[in-house]
Amino acid sequence: MTEDEARAAADSLLETMGKKGHRMAFVEGKGSTRYPGEWNVIYDLFSPQGTLIDGPIVVIVDESSAEARLMEGP
């Protein structure tokens, strides 16, 4: 899987979420060193006015299935 493929899977997941005018900005995508076979695709969340309000938001993409899910916090 390439970074572009992982990002496309992550973008597809984010498109299903109701963002209420907020914007997710792609930061980077990289293969997980801790969990081989997964990609971490990182975004920052901006308000409708353009203010950074949260980040990083991590979408985990399974390399074999291209299934994406949000990383849960501790």
C-alpha positions in Angstrom: 0.0 0.0 0.0 1.2 3.5 -0.8 0.7 6.7 1.2 -1.8 7.8 -1.5 -3.8 4.6 -1.2 -3.8 4.9 2.6 -4.9 8.5 2.4 -7.7 7.7 0.0 -9.1 5.1 2.4 -8.8 7.5 5.3 -10.5 10.3 3.3 -13.3 8.0 2.4 -13.9 7.3 6.1 -13.8 11.0 7.0 -16.3 11.8 4.2 -18.9 9.7 6.0 -18.7 11.9 9.1 -20.8 14.9 9.8 -18.2 17.6 10.1 -20.6 20.6 10.4 -18.5 22.9 8.4 -15.2 21.9 9.9 -12.2 21.0 7.7 -9.8 18.1 8.1 -6.3 18.9 6.7 -4.0 16.1 5.8 -0.7 16.2 7.6 1.0 12.9 6.7 0.6 9.2 6.2 3.1 6.6 7.3 3.4 2.9 7.9 3.1 2.0 11.5 6.3 0.8 13.1 4.4 -0.6 16.1 1.8 -2.5 14.1 3.1 -3.9 10.8 0.4 -4.0 8.2 -1.3 -0.7 9.3 -0.9 2.8 8.2 -1.4 5.9 10.3 -2.9 8.8 8.4 -2.8 12.0 10.3 -5.0 15.1 10.0 -5.6 18.4 11.8 -9.1 19.7 12.4 -10.0 23.3 11.7 -13.1 25.2 12.6 -15.3 26.8 9.9 -13.5 30.0 10.6 -10.1 28.4 9.9 -8.8 28.0 13.5 -6.9 24.9 14.4 -9.1 23.2 17.1 -7.8 19.6 17.3 -5.1 17.4 16.1 -3.5 15.2 15.5 -6.5 13.0 14.5 -5.2 9.6 13.4 -7.0 7.3 11.0 -5.7 3.8 11.0 -5.8 1.9 7.7 -5.4 -1.8 7.4 -3.0 -2.5 4.6 -4.5 -5.8 3.4 -8.2 -4.8 3.5 -7.9 -0.9 3.1 -10.4 -0.7 6.0 -10.1 2.6 7.9 -11.0 3.4 11.5 -10.4 6.3 13.9 -7.8 5.8 16.5 -9.3 5.7 19.9 -7.7 7.7 22.7 -6.5 6.3 26.0 
